[in-house]
Amino acid sequence: MERLEPANRISPKALRLWRIYGGIQSVIITLLAAGLIVATYYFNWPKWLILIGIIVPLLEIILSVWLLPTIRWKRWRYEVREQEIELQHGIWIVNRTLVPMIRVQHVDTEQGPLLRKYKLATISISTAATVHKIPALEVDEAEHLRQSISSLARVAEDDV
Amino acid sequence: MSEAKRLHPISAVMNFLKGLKDAILPAIFLLVLNNDESGTWLDWLPTLVFGVLLVFILVNGFIKWLRFTYRIEEGELRIEYGLIFRKKRYIPIDRIQSLNFSEGVLHRPFNLVKVNIETAGSSDIAQAEADLTAIKKPEAHALEDWIQQAKRKTEADTDSEALESNAHQADEGSVVFRLPSKEIVILAVTSGASGVVFSGLAFFGSQFGEIIPYEALFNEVVEFVQIGVFVVGLASFLLLLISYGIGVLLTFLRFADFKVRLVEDDLIITRGMLEKKQMTIPLNRIQGIQVKQNLLRQPFGYASLHVESAGGGVGDKEEHNMNLLPLVKKDSISGIMAKVLPDYQFDVDLKPAPKRSRFRYFIWNMIITSIIAGAVSWFLWPIGLLSVILVLLAASLSWLQYKDAGWDLQGQQLCLQSRGIIKRTYYMKKYRIQDTEAKQSWFQKRKSLASITSTIKSGLGGASPTVDHLEVSDIETMLQWYEPEKVQKNTKNKPT
């Protein structure tokens, strides 16, 4: 799209975090695949199952550890302006979201155990009908954003 | 009006019936499950449990009625209920958004009414509404007037009920819409359920012709199976037809005497024959308008108009997506609505999706139905070939989806139109739109197309009309329009 991309990126540490999530997922898939291969030998199942047992974990590792986190991180952008918040995210489908400040009802930050370890936080912005999340911001940045969004949002009164 | 009042005793019966309704499934399960006789006292256990349950529900219904009181005190509607856990719910008068009345079969003989109190957007769903199961009609009207007066901040004597009911008589407002009997019949016949029946009819018609050649081709066993299928088909079709008939009748009863009145700043809908309902929509709670046209109504120029309103209860989905004009000629909508919501423009020229988007509208529908048709034809050769009809249907639907996609901007109003199976046109005001989202897939990007979604509040959630595969520059125009103006620093642009 011609429109300028939102100015800010999320923390580079998010990339590492997503790779860890992808890694955990890959380990589970690999274990399952290993189980399949062993079972194929043991019960004399058709041999092409072994091929699947090799290809699927490989694809999974490539996609969820390397490719998808990279694209997702590159795509994730946000910008908080005085009158509105603009977000951009999505791997295959790129979403551009515009939330006017006057529509924001409240802002929350949350932290899971892994996020806390990396000193990151997720910020979620709620309107009367929708919730938008910016994942993996630096804690300070998230805190600052929450403060500024809620003070900017307070300026305007509510229609709903 | 400050002394605590009970509901009409009939509500004890209603509580009982409601409890019975809720208990009926487990009860049936219980009775069916323990059907084998062993000759001991255990045989009587289900019956015993059932009996105890029945008594419990009866007593519970009675106690519920006994402990439920409501009163008006210090500008609050105060409801207290519960036996062991005494619960008090105090609703400040200015938080009450609207009162909805309904009269069931049990209400009618006693001149009673059920009052549903909707409050403005409480985040706690359970707190968002309260019901008075059965109170006398004059009392309900007195309550209504009292709320009206309190809202107008006129310091009238709220105790004199006579005065209030007089005020109520005078305040009938103007009727903006009435549904004639003929149109109720059309409404009932062309409702969603009918589509299933008509397709069933078409399918059955096609089956009928094929029964004869098969008789010559196959042996008696196959013939027998065919007849078996035929009989089952016939039976299920008859069942469908009967349920359709019942559906038509129910719709007729539901929408009988349908009337929309405009009383000051509220829209009041009354409808129903056996069960009378009255719903109130404050105009300032309206978030957007949806016009729907299904495939049966569209050829005759009929549409239905729904109002999306904010807040309200959890119960009926219908309550937040109110059917303001259940059946109306599409070209008369703007005439009717000009009296009700003059800010909304219903005569708009929609800008269509560009020609090159046609492919995108077709591709997925065609791929999916082709795969299904291919599989069905392969496994059920040759009769499975009939599934090619599915592909043709998908193609015509895709064409309609492409033709019907459109958007329009007019001042403060955004109009988005698209079709799933039903054609939906949303009319939304900028200051009611919660957010706007542009989406672009890799395929869309190659052809510089994109999709748009705007979300308005509807009930406790939201409604998100989407239009797919529009010109990227059009999407950008819409985003630009939606973006708050930067020059007006700290001035709230809040029309009306």
Interface residues (C-beta under 8 A of the other chain):
Chain A: M1 E2 R3 E82 Q83 E84 G90 W92 I93 V94 N95 R96 T97 L98 V99 P100 M101 I102 R103 T127 A128 A129 T130 H132 V155 A156 E157 D159 V160
Chain B: G121 Q287 A310 Y431 R432 I433 Q434 D435 T436 E437 A438 K439 Q440 S441 W442 K445 A450 T455 I456 K457 S458 G461 G462 A463 V472 S473 I475 E476 L479 Y482 E483 P484 E485 K486 K489 N490 K492 K494
